[in-house]
Amino acid sequence: MLVDGKWSADWQPVQAKDAKGGFVRQASQFRNWVTPNGSPGPTGEGGFKAEAGRYHLYVALICPWASRTLIARALKGLREVVTVSVLEPELTDQGWRFGDGSDADPDPLHGATWLHEVYSRADPHVTGRATVPVLWDRARDLVVNNESADIVRMFDAGFGALADDAFQLRPEALRAEIDALNDRIYPALNNGVYRAGFATTQVAYEEAFAQVFAMLDELEARLSGRDYLFGDRLTETDIRLFVTLVRFDAAYHGLFKCNLRRLADYPALSRFLERVLAVPGVRETVSIDHIKRGYYSVRALNPLGIVPLGPALPFAHLL
């Protein structure tokens, strides 16, 4: 991780643990917002006005948090407004690495080799992990935000007339319900699979495991007879759920030991996944190859780095 702007140690997936040995995720360090007129958003400072070509998004296709932002960028018609770079899927001793243009991109802004160099450029004294996604401001030459939930909402509402209004990912009438369901799905499922996979004690693993499948069972029931979590309209909560589900059988079921059932064993969740995957712009954000290569490169979980050839994914024909 970075300590006072310097890379100080080999990358480790578990940076903090709770009293039970459970995985604790680091909080995001940069929390400014793009707004239509450049006024301050809910956190951070102002001065980040929505402008075409000003902002650049760094992502990795392995990462569900980064994939949330890619989907929101596509659905809101911002692919020509916000440029993007995809990092290599494998996690190295120095974290995320830029590519050579074959199946991952070089850094077009700074010529960096490692993502942590981008963080140090933004703040020479930054301390923490260099995570994706990162939203970069070309005009001020710094990180706007590295919290995926914020970036999704910026793409939804912060770019004003530059964005497409066909999708309202957090419509005002549903905001309280969306926030409430987000707050339940995140610890139990989105982060729950990580809490299971990176648990350092049996008790922490079993607690996370139980919560993952309790939430999957609940969502299976909720989606029986409806298209999306809130009926017939896709919201940010559907995106949050989708990015976890599309990785479940390929990575979480085996590598993260979330193996009570497969996603393929949940008919309603499987139909939901295929329904979201068919939304124009979503399919291009999914790479099962990157997902498998990325997760199976985590040496703490897979020391030999062997990437499995399976499993057979029922939705693979849609990719």
N, C-alpha and C positions, 0 to 999 in steps of 0.2 A: 504494500500500500504506500501511498504518499505520506510523508511526514515533513511538514514545513517545505513543501514543494519538491522534495527529493524522493526518488524511488528507493525504498529502504529494505525491502524483503521480497522473497518469492511470493507469488500470488497464492492466497489460501482462501477457500470458499467460506470458511467459518471464521469470522473476525470477532464475534462476541457470542456468549452463551448466557442463558438464564440459570437460575438456581437448580433447575432440573437437568441441565445439560442440553437444553433446547437451543435451536438456531435463532439468533436475533439479527434481523436485517438492519443494515446501516441506514440512517436517515439521509436524504438528499441534501447536498450543500448549497446549491444554487437555486433560488426560488423567485426570480424575477418573472414578469409576465409581458408578453406582447399584447397590446390593446389597440383598438382602431385609431385612437388619437394620441397614443404614447403616454397616457396617464398611468399612474401606478395601478397594478392589479391587486388581488387579495393579499399578496405577500411581496416583499422586495421593494425596489425603487422603480421610478418611472423612466421614461426616455426610450422605450422600446416600441416604436410605432410600427403598425402593420404596413409593410412595403414589399412589393414583389421583388424577389432576387436578393433581399437583404439577409435572409436567415438560411442556415444550413443545418441539417439534421444528421447526426452520427448514430448509426444503429448496428446491431448484429441480428441476423435472422434467427439465430438460436434463441434469442432472449424474448420471453413473452412480454415483458414491460416495454421493450423497444418496439415490438410488433404492434402493440396497442397504438402507438403513435403513427406508425406507417399506415395502419388501417384508417385511422381518423384523417390523416393527410389525404388518402385516396378518396374516402367518402365525401370529404368536404371540397373536393376539386382543387386541392392545393399543390398538386404534383408539379405544376409549372411555376408556382409561387415560392415554394420552399424546396431547395435542392437537398439531395441526400447522398450519403456515403455509407456503404455496407462494409463492415469490418470482417476479418477472417473469423470463421466459427470456432476454431480451436482456441482454448484458453491456455496461454503460455505463462512462463515464470514472471513475465512482466505484464500480465493481463492481456487486454485486447490489442491486436496488432492490425495495422492496415495491410491491404493486399497489393497485388501487382496488376490488378485489372482482369485476371482470368475469371475467378468467381468471387472476388472481393475487391474493393476499390482502394486505390491509393488516397492519401489525404490531399484534396485539391486546394486547400487553403494555406497550409503551412508546410507541407512536405514532411509531416511527422511520420515516424515509424510505429510509435506506440500511442494509444489513446491517452495514456497518462501525461504525455508531453503536451497535449492540448489542454489538459487541466492545469498544468503548471504554467502554461502561457497565460491562461485566464487569471490565475492567482498564484504568484510565485511562492506563496506561503501556505498553499492549500494542504490540509491534512485529511486523509480519508481514502476510500477506494475510488478508482477511476471507472465508473460504471456507464453503461448505455441505458437509455438514450441520452444524447446531449443535443440541445438546441443552441446553436452558435450564432452570434450577431456579427456579421461582416463589418458593419459600420463602426461599432465600438470595439471590435476585436476582443470579444469576451463571451463567456458562457451566459446565456440568458437563464436557462433552467435545465436541470438534469433529473427532474421528477416526472415520470411518465404520466401520472394522473393529471398534473398541471398542464403538460404539453397537449394531452388529448383535449382538455377544456379550452386551451388557447386556440387550437385548430377549429374547435366547434364554434367559438364565439368571439375570439380575439382578433380575427382577421377581417371582420366587417364585410364590405362589399367584394373583397377579393375571394371570399369563400362561397361555395354553393350552398344554398339553403334547402336543398332537397332532403337532406338529413338533418334533423335536430337531435343531437345525441343526448342532450340533457334538457328537454323541454321544461319550461317553468312549471307546468301543471303536474309534472312527475318528479320534480327535484327532490322532494322529501323522501318519496318512496325509493328513488334511485339511490340516494345517499345511504338510506337505511339498509338496502339490500347489498350495496357495495361493502358496507361495513361488516356484514355477516359473511359474504363470500370470500373476502380477502384473507382473513386469518385462517379460516377453515379449509379453503381450497386453493386459491391463488398462491398464497404463501404456505399453506398447509403441506403441499407436496414437498416444498423445500425444508420445512420443519421436520418432515419424516426422513427425507433423504440425507440431510445433514445433521440429524440428531446424534448426540455423542453419548447418550444413555438409553437403555431399553425403555425406561418409563417415558422419556420424552418422545421417543419414536412411537410407542403404542398410543400415546395421547394424540399425537398428530395424525396417525393412521386412522384412528377412530373418527376424528373430525372430518378428514377428507371424505370418507365413504358415507358418513351421515349427511354431509352436504350434497354429495352426488345423488344420494337417494332422494333427498328433498327436492333437488332441482329436476330430477327425472319426473317426479310427481307433478311439479309445477308446470313443466313443459308438455305434459300429456294433454293433447287437445288444444294447444296454442302454438303459434309460430315462434314468438319471442317471449322473453321473461315478463314483459309488460303488455302482452297481447299481440297486436298486429304491426307494431312499430319497433324498429331496431334502435336501441339506445346504447350508451357507453357501457352499461352493465353487461349487455350481450357481448360486446367486444372483449371485456374483461374475462368473461366466461369462456368465450371461444378460444382465446390464445392459450388457455390452460388445457382445454379439451383436445386441441389439435396436437398437442405434445404428449398427451397422456399415455397412449399405448406405445408410442415410439421411444419414450424416455422414462417417464415417471413410474410406469407399471413395473419395469424391470430394474433400472439403475437406482431409482429412489425407493424401491421396495414397497410401492403402493400397489400390491398385487392381490388384493382380495377379489377384485373384479376388473375386467377391462372396460374401456369406454364402449367397445363393441357389444358388451353385454347390457347396455342401457339403450333401448330402442328410441326413446324420445330424445335423449341427449345426442344420439347419433344422427337422428333426422335434423335436429337443430344445427349441429356442426355442418352438415351438408348444405343446409339452407343458407347459413351465413357465408360459407365458402362460395356459394353461387352468386352472392351479391357482387356486382361489377367492382373490380378493384381489390377485392380481398384475396383472391387466389394468388396474385402476384407477390403478396407479402409472406407467403408460406414456402419454406424450403425444408422438406423432411431430411434431405441430405445434410444441410447445415445444422439442423436440430440434432440429428444423431451424432454427427462428427463433433459438434460442440459439447454436448453433455458428456459423451463418452471420452472426451479429452481431459475431464476433471480427474487428476491422478489420485486425489483423496478417495474417490469412489471406484476408479477403474485404473489401477496402477499400470497395467500393460498397454492401455490405450487401444484395445481391440474393439472395433465398432461392429455390432451385430448386423447380420444381413437382414433379419426380420425386425419386427413382425410384418405380416401381411396386413395392410390397412384397408378397410372397406371403402374408404373415400379416396384412395390413391388415384383412381381413374379421373377424378375431378381436378387433379393438379396438373 
